[in-house]
Amino acid sequence: MKRLLLLILCATMLFSCRKLDQPITRDFTDAAYWRNADDALAALSSCYENMSRADYFFGDEALSDNGYVSGVGFNAVSKIANGAYDPSNLRITDEWKYRFTCIRKCNTVTTNIDKVPALDSALKRRIVAETRFIRAYSYFQLVNWYGDVPFYTNLINIDESKSITRTGKSQVLEFIQKELTEIRADLPVNNYTGAAGGYAEKDKGRITRGAAIALSARVHLFKGEWQGVIDDCNLLIDKTENGTYGLLANYSDVFTTANEYNREVILDLQFGGGRTYDSQRSFLPQTLALLRSTLVPTQDLVDDYVMVNGKGITESGSGYDANDPYKNRDPRFEATILHDGSTITDFDNKVQTILTQTGSNPSTNSIDDQGASPTGYYFYKYYDRTASNYNSGLNIILIRYADVLLMYAEAKNELGQLDAAVWNQTIRALRVRAKFTDAGAIEFPGLTKEQLQSIVRRERRAELAFEGVRAFDIRRWKIADQVMNRPVRGIKVTSGAFNKDANGYIIVENRIFTNPKHYLWPVPTFERDQNTNLGQNQDW
């Protein structure tokens, strides 16, 4: 809670301007604040500033079987991924502190906004609604990682902070769901115009009704409340009353600065101006970013991309060629991952060919090089060529319309209702946008519920790879103890002193994920030292 005790002693840090992409420029105390609408908007901007972080977003990929972080980068997530962590782990301590910092900022707004004289009632309702959304989002992140957490919507004092207990996860989730329902009427729709930029300037980056509905659908999804998912998604799919959303024509265009604020974006984390991030220097080839490549894709992720005919690489008739493994794969694969032979235009507008195999010349990006990817793959999605000095201002998408389609498809299938019509609305639409053309990939396969479940889950993985959702998905599906108990594998090699499996694939690391212990993070040591009433999660 930003060291909960310290937060309570400190004055609230607030933005002095409305723009969501600007850094903190002034400090205020509550006694000298809440003078006018600008002060209220600045306080709201401070809440936005703490909604999420780039290093969490990207680093979360390595908390799943999609990615791997070498060393202690991204707040030591590698220790969590391989099971070698304890309650003092940096990411576990930092996440708790960061989320409760945001919650306190939000509680500051909701507690004090009535002090602003003559504040326009419509603006006030919107500020409060946006604040409640951010608070709900923060609590949702907390309960997914830690389970039961301290819960409060007021400004607790020091004595309370020393004695507060944890509230049950289910109760917190009910609160989140109630909040997201109640605030909808006070939030605007996205005002998409279809023109460049898409939205009114004053609304760019701000929370809309569509975001509240989409996050509500995600909460239902994580609770396994399938009809709730369907009901929420139905408010956004092919409807305009709650915002106008749809798929962008080209998959890779979604993740570029030229197409920010496009109609597919429902909620994004704002960057630009004085707020940038340098995470891409850790996931791009070192010949581009001039830094070690430490956040990289796994062979397991690569293997899960289907062929252009819709079949998995191990299925009969897939056409997969182990000697030419990247040929005729899901088009989203090339838009997400760089592999041996990939080409990329660098920051100097030169085309580079990325060579990752042993013995490559030059060897800078190959697994032979100490600073190169240890798996032989690099992430390509979210590469921002417009970055100044490698520091990107590209917004990070937290929820997009494609996810709504996938949530809807999953919920429909879990209720045994995934038919050709639902398929065409969801999976087929996504695959056609991705430029699949083979009927085997785009036409409804008419399989069993269990078979369709595998397809929907694989589709979700391919569509949303490197977007921070896989770690949560494998936990809610209760398959993390299966997929995270496997070695991290890299490319297949025929030479070199590498640890390899029986098929010649590099073994980068062995992981351990214990059920049920690792399904929840432990309460951080520091927090329990300050408050013995917090207790601890099972087996910690």
Secondary structure by P-SEA (a helix, b strand, c coil): ccaaaaaaaccbbbbcccccccccccccccccccccaaaaaaaaaaaaaacccaaaaaaccccccccccccccccccccccccccccccaaaaaaaaaaaaaaaaaaaaaacccccccccaaaaaaaaaaaaaaaaaaaaaaaaccccccccccccccccccbbbbccaaaaaaaaaaaaaaacccccccccccccccccccccccccaaaaaaaaaaaaaaacaaaaaaaaaaacccccccbbbbbcccccccccccccccccccbbbbbcccccccccccccccccccccccccccaaaaaaccccccccccccccccccccccccccaaaaaccccccccccccccbbbbbbccccccccccccccccccccccccccccccccccccccbbbbcccaaaaaaaaaaaaaaaccccaaaaaacaaaaaaaaccccccccccccccaaaaaaaaaaaaaaaccccccaaaaaaaacaaaaaaacccccccccccccccccccccccbbbbbcccccccccccaaaaaacccccccccc
